[in-house]
Amino acid sequence: MQPTSHAFKQNAKRAMVDTPLQESLRRLETGFTAARQAAADGLPEFEDLRDEARGIKNHVLEHLDLYLERFESRVTEKGGQVHWCETPRDARNAILEICRKVGARTVTKGKSMVAEEIALNPFLEENGIEPVETDLGEYIIQLADEPPSHIIGPAVHKTKDQVSDLFHEHHQKYGKTERIEEPEALVAEAREILRQKYFDADVGITGANFLIAETGSTVIVTNEGNGDLTQMLPRIHIVVASLEKIVPTLEDVSTILRVLARSATGQEMSVYTTFSTGPKRPEDLDGPDEFHVVLLDNGRSEMLGTELQELLRCIRCGACMNHCPVYHAVGGHTYGWVYPGPIGAALDPHLIGLEEARHLPNASTFCGRCEEVCPMRIPLPKIMRHWREQAFEHHVSPSPERFAIRLWAAIAKRPMLYHLGTRIAMAVLGRLGRRRGRFASLPLAGGWTGGRDLPAPEGRTFQAMWAARGGRTGR
């Protein structure tokens, strides 16, 4: 996927006037957001589990090399193979080599953000292999030739009518000439089309929510069962995952699973939680003949011991974007790369470069909702603030922006000057806005007034009111 993060502002302007997109985004608050709150309220130990899950991941990151080596050892003992890949190119080539060894023409794929990160689908197509997405959301956006707009709901930006149009256009070659609109019928038609794809595929590729060092197992969490068919029916099962997905034991993964689904979709557990350990054994009735794990670094090891290390706790639940007012306004595609929302604003500058992604850390109100709901308690606003500082210090941000920040800093560090300036501003703006009580436009405030009115000041500054109380709180 070619990044377009540098065009975030233009992307956002288009998104905010996209009526079907805005209609789809409104469902997030009544869907994922409310469900997560209900699930958390229904589990008295939810906050304690979050602390325990954070502790598990912190421990892993302090001993990542140890657990990765143990994982490889267990995978090998069970008859599988681990492929260590430093870059996306290495990962793509490793997967292609496995596919070519068995003469693969088609592969089925479960949902995988790492596969998106390494741009696997176009690479396979360029090499004569057809990838077939089997997750319903991923299947929809594959038909639309679009990247996912959400980590757990790839097609959350699509309306029912848009999906109906896609199916009508692409399924006619399968004899489906009638345009259907009911959700149940659309799901049934997709299931019918995909059923034969599972049997025809030479290779099945899945991601992994977790890698278990104790057993050499990989874990996928789905609601559709497509991941199970993808890994059991083909001769070869390839798991593509990043290094930080490792957890020490089965008990540890059970702890994190209790916060994952509740944070993501508001479920107690996902419908399917599948543990895969090695290839098919002689006594097994089904399963792959070969089991491969492609482990991607792609700059993650460089994050260890830095301000960014806490990002490696992320379990890709999507809660941060489900609760983010900016994401709700512009959707995932506006962020211009694989990882959208607050997690993308914090992670993408490292993965694709600060010059490309410099707008993303600024696309935040710093309301703190993302950190508040993150099951792994990742301090996303702090990390976004780190990137803002880096953009300033390394002259990545434009000169006028850096000048404005320097001017603000000079005033803010001088209390007398700051208090005088705010009193004058309050008095002037209060008088100018007295008639209407708000401003439809204002110099230097176009970023705000372009989408909403700015309320006019109604009285004294906060500092003046505080001083009048003698610096005391009260009602």
C-alpha positions, 0 to 999 in steps of 0.5 A, spaced: 500 500 500 502 506 497 502 511 503 498 517 502 499 520 510 502 526 507 495 528 504 491 527 511 488 534 510 486 533 503 483 526 505 480 529 511 476 534 507 473 529 502 471 524 508 467 530 511 463 531 505 462 524 503 455 522 505 455 515 505 462 515 509 459 519 514 453 515 515 457 509 516 461 512 521 455 514 525 454 506 527 461 506 530 458 510 537 452 505 537 455 499 535 462 498 538 463 503 543 456 502 547 458 494 546 465 495 549 462 499 555 457 494 557 462 488 556 467 492 561 461 494 566 459 486 566 466 484 568 468 486 575 475 484 574 476 488 568 480 493 570 485 488 574 485 484 568 488 490 564 493 491 569 495 484 568 495 484 561 499 490 561 504 486 566 505 480 561 506 484 555 511 488 559 515 482 561 515 479 554 518 486 551 524 485 556 525 478 554 523 478 547 529 474 544 528 469 550 521 468 548 522 468 540 527 463 541 523 458 545 517 459 540 522 457 534 524 451 538 517 449 540 515 450 533 520 446 530 519 440 535 512 440 532 514 439 525 513 446 523 518 452 520 520 459 522 522 464 517 525 470 520 524 476 516 527 483 517 523 487 512 517 486 508 521 484 502 524 478 506 517 476 508 514 477 501 519 473 498 519 467 504 512 466 502 512 466 495 518 461 495 513 457 500 508 458 495 512 456 489 515 450 492 508 447 491 506 450 485 500 454 488 496 458 483 491 460 489 491 462 496 486 463 501 487 468 506 484 470 513 484 477 516 491 480 517 494 487 518 501 484 517 499 482 510 497 489 509 503 492 512 507 488 507 503 489 501 502 481 500 496 481 495 499 485 490 505 482 490 502 475 489 498 477 484 504 480 480 507 473 481 501 469 478 498 467 484 491 469 486 489 471 493 482 470 496 480 474 502 475 470 506 474 474 512 467 478 509 470 485 511 476 483 507 472 480 501 468 486 500 474 491 500 478 486 495 472 487 491 472 494 491 480 494 491 481 498 497 485 497 503 481 496 510 479 502 514 479 499 520 483 494 524 477 489 526 472 492 521 475 492 514 469 494 511 466 499 516 466 505 511 461 501 507 454 502 507 449 496 505 447 499 498 455 499 496 456 492 498 450 490 494 452 494 488 459 490 489 456 483 489 452 485 483 457 487 479 462 482 481 458 476 482 455 475 475 460 471 473 458 466 478 451 466 475 448 471 481 445 476 476 439 478 481 441 484 486 440 483 493 440 487 499 438 484 505 444 483 509 443 475 511 442 474 503 448 478 502 452 474 507 449 467 504 451 469 497 458 471 499 459 464 503 456 460 497 462 464 492 467 462 497 466 455 499 469 452 493 475 457 494 477 454 500 477 447 496 481 450 490 486 453 494 493 450 494 496 455 500 492 458 506 495 464 509 493 467 516 495 472 521 496 471 528 493 474 534 498 471 539 504 466 538 505 462 544 512 461 546 510 455 551 507 450 546 509 453 539 502 455 537 499 460 534 492 463 535 487 467 531 480 470 533 475 470 529 467 471 528 466 467 522 470 461 522 473 463 515 480 462 519 479 455 520 477 453 513 483 457 511 488 453 515 485 446 515 483 445 508 490 447 504 496 443 504 500 448 506 498 453 512 503 460 513 502 464 519 504 471 518 506 475 524 510 480 527 515 479 533 511 482 538 505 478 538 509 473 542 506 471 549 509 466 554 504 461 556 497 458 555 495 461 561 498 468 559 494 468 553 487 466 556 488 473 560 489 477 554 483 474 551 479 476 556 480 483 555 481 483 547 474 481 545 471 485 550 475 491 548 474 490 540 467 488 539 464 488 546 463 480 546 465 476 552 469 472 547 470 471 539 466 466 536 472 462 534 478 462 538 483 457 534 490 454 537 494 451 531 500 447 533 504 444 527 502 440 521 497 435 521 500 429 525 499 421 522 492 420 527 489 427 525 483 427 520 485 434 517 490 439 517 496 442 513 501 438 511 506 443 512 506 449 517 510 455 516 511 461 521 513 468 517 516 472 523 516 480 521 521 485 524 520 491 520 523 496 525 520 493 531 526 491 534 528 498 534 523 500 538 525 496 544 528 501 549 525 507 546 519 512 548 516 507 542 516 501 546 509 501 549 506 501 542 509 494 542 503 492 547 498 493 542 493 487 541 490 490 535 483 490 538 481 497 535 478 500 541 482 506 540 479 508 534 472 506 536 472 511 541 476 517 537 472 523 535 477 524 529 477 517 527 469 518 527 469 524 523 474 522 517 474 514 517 480 510 516 482 511 509 484 518 511 490 516 515 493 514 508 496 507 511 495 500 514 494 502 521 489 508 522 486 512 528 490 513 534 494 507 534 496 509 527 498 516 529 503 513 534 506 507 530 506 510 523 511 515 523 516 510 525 514 505 520 513 509 514 517 515 516 515 522 520 516 526 513 510 522 510 506 521 517 507 528 520 500 530 520 497 524 523 500 525 531 497 532 530 490 529 528 488 528 535 484 533 540 488 529 546 482 528 549 485 521 552 479 517 550 484 512 546 488 511 552 482 510 557 479 505 553 486 501 551 486 494 554 493 494 554 494 502 557 498 504 552 499 512 553 498 514 546 497 521 547 504 521 550 507 518 544 503 522 539 506 528 543 513 525 542 512 525 535 510 532 535 516 534 538 520 530 533 517 534 528 519 540 531 526 539 533 528 536 526 524 541 522 519 536 519 514 541 520 513 547 516 517 554 518 510 558 520 508 552 524 515 552 528 515 560 528 508 559 531 510 554 536 516 558 538 512 564 539 507 561 544 512 558 548 515 565 549 509 568 551 507 561 555 514 562 559 512 569 561 506 569 566 505 576 566 505 577 559 501 571 558 496 574 563 496 581 559 495 578 553 489 573 554 485 579 558 486 583 552 484 577 547 478 576 552 476 583 552 476 584 544 473 577 542 467 578 547 466 585 545 466 583 537 462 577 539 457 580 543 451 580 538 451 573 535 455 570 541 459 566 536 464 567 530 463 564 524 470 565 522 476 568 525 483 570 523 488 564 525 482 560 527 480 557 520 482 550 522 476 551 527 471 555 524 472 551 517 467 546 520 464 549 526 463 556 530 467 559 535 463 561 541 465 568 543 468 569 550 463 571 556 467 573 561 473 574 565 479 569 564 480 563 568 486 565 571 482 572 573 476 568 576 481 563 580 485 569 583 478 572 585 477 566 589 484 566 592 486 560 588 481 556 592 477 550 589 469 551 591 462 551 588 
